[in-house]
Amino acid sequence: MTQQDLLFLVMILIGVSSLTIIIVQFVRSRRRGPDDDTRSGNWWEGPWDDDRKR
């Protein structure tokens, strides 16, 4: 097995794992319905959004 073979296998592994993570995030966001009133927002919104002026 050469270095090119190992590089190819590592790149395939990174691609498959990235695709799996994207699919899992999509399925989890679809499973939560639009009427689900949870405190958390989107995955990129952090606790810094809680300091809104009232």
Number of C-alpha atoms within 10 A of each C-alpha: 5 7 8 9 10 11 11 12 12 12 12 12 12 12 12 12 12 12 12 12 12 11 12 12 13 11 11 10 13 10 10 11 9 8 6 8 9 7 5 9 11 7 8 5 10 10 8 7 8 8 7 6 4 3
